[in-house]
């Protein structure tokens, strides 16, 4: 048993060793950059003295190999995967020594002396060297002090202390290391300048001349050759910290062009370049020249631009795909039009790269000098501005006018991130209707007070799109020729539509639907005063009810919930138009339709009898090819047009084609008041006449959600 236990422990140990080998580790160095030298500080003749550069003093917190990460507070951590490949207490004085020798400041500058006693000593101390890191910001911090003293007396002659913090323009640790490297060399120059100021009273001719410096002319030539033959990197930082920022153009001295993407470092041969970047036309883009690429060095261009993104939501916090236009605030020059991104289909948001300044945004094709449907925004240098436009919606849920704009916090947009969205509204209508049911008949005109309870539930996450629409409508009517008579229930309708679409590409998918149409209350037919007799006969020819002995003024011809119409379909859905102001879907596939006519009676009009006969209608079961056209269009002058055309072509030749075509025009007068006109066309069973149902509403709407 012990043998197996030992074997298991050995296997576990080996697995642990192998696993540790796969942990990625990155090692970083500090190095000397000749291109950062200040040529004005180079001395023709050195000061005749020797200088010892001591090891850098580093506190225990920062003397470890791991890079220190500060979390904007008392908390620090050590990065296990980002390691210094050099000892900081050695590399920093080495860089100082090389800088002093390159500037020819003293006759001898060394890290140690064995044959003589140096006159001066340079010491340095690091107080902090750390990477500031948070969710929104990364910074490099270097707190260092330099001192120049006499070696014998220990008298301090020059002191230079600095605590520098610099914002990092990307999240790479190598950018942090390079930034520390740049700060260190820059502050070394500042320290050297103070030393020169200390010796500035000594005249050049009084300085003891010495032999040429160790690095002779031939060595300098080799170094210059290296500078012009290597490769460096150019980075225009992505201010938004996303991969969606646009491309820019890079030009060398010969005018050759290459493209770079903001946020991605691009390798270039050493030399000078110019860049063109920004949004808008070529004349509106920004230019920057004299960008020097140095071998083995990443040139980070300090942003002199800002970024802007535009989102549009409705008052229910649902994202809306809608077109807007961006103008320069002073000149009125247009930067172009753009659609906001559509949630759930993988579209990328437009990121505008702009010069700092004020800009104007309009919707609904409004021009620059408009006083409606606009907002302004100020873009600052190096900053990312996210502007949110809020638009109103019409009765059909489509966007209308701008009702607000500004910067919203993330928690205010939680509803926008929900894939399942529900809205509900109550419509109150004053209705004037006129319809003609037959070719021979006259128009019947009525005045109706009508209310509608309108609900929508939408689930939208590509590739699935599910829509549930429910409309409950109840109206009370007076006949126009009997205005002071009794009120009667008319406009009784219950409509439920369910559609599920699976998009296998952006605009093409498979749909399935189940629709239901019915009514809530029994329906009566109101008779003339001279009617004395009637009979109701069911589908089997049996007498159901009759009254031939007294006057009656109404007969129940439909009971609650019947006729009940069901429609089912399965086929292909093609999204012809998918814009904020124009949406059109074409569907075609296999369709089923059932009309259940339980206790539904229709007047037969026999001439040979002195009483009315009502026959029970047969239930209808039809299958065939269905074609549907569903669309919504935003027209000028706050006018919206909605169409829902539904055709069923039966497989059986003796069955009639079914057509229902609903056209709705809505004219918004005020925020909650609109005029609604509906024209419903329906093909009669004998396919010889198209019935027309006209309805005109003055509608008041209250949104429950």
TAGI-V381799 format. One record per helix or strand. SS is the DSSP state (H for helix, E for strand). FROM is the first residue (numbers start at 1). TO is the last residue. If there is no record, write none. Layout:
# TAGI-V381799
ss->SS from->FROM to->TO
ss->SS from->FROM to->TO
This chain:
# TAGI-V381799
ss->H from->2 to->21
ss->E from->26 to->28
ss->H from->34 to->36
ss->H from->39 to->41
ss->E from->47 to->53
ss->E from->57 to->58
ss->H from->60 to->62
ss->E from->66 to->70
ss->E from->76 to->84
ss->H from->88 to->102
ss->E from->106 to->110
ss->E from->120 to->133
ss->E from->138 to->150
ss->E from->156 to->167
ss->H from->173 to->198
ss->H from->204 to->206
ss->H from->217 to->227
ss->E from->231 to->236
ss->E from->247 to->251
ss->E from->257 to->261
ss->E from->266 to->269
ss->E from->271 to->277
ss->H from->282 to->284
ss->E from->286 to->293
ss->E from->298 to->301
ss->E from->305 to->314
ss->E from->319 to->319
ss->E from->323 to->328
ss->E from->334 to->339
ss->E from->352 to->355
ss->E from->357 to->363
ss->E from->374 to->379
ss->E from->384 to->393
ss->E from->399 to->406
ss->H from->410 to->417
ss->E from->420 to->436
ss->E from->444 to->461
ss->E from->464 to->479
ss->H from->480 to->482
ss->E from->488 to->505
ss->E from->508 to->518
ss->E from->523 to->526
ss->E from->534 to->537
ss->E from->543 to->547
ss->E from->554 to->558
ss->E from->564 to->578
ss->E from->582 to->596
ss->E from->601 to->603
ss->E from->612 to->616
ss->E from->620 to->635
ss->E from->639 to->650
ss->E from->658 to->668
ss->E from->673 to->683
ss->E from->690 to->703
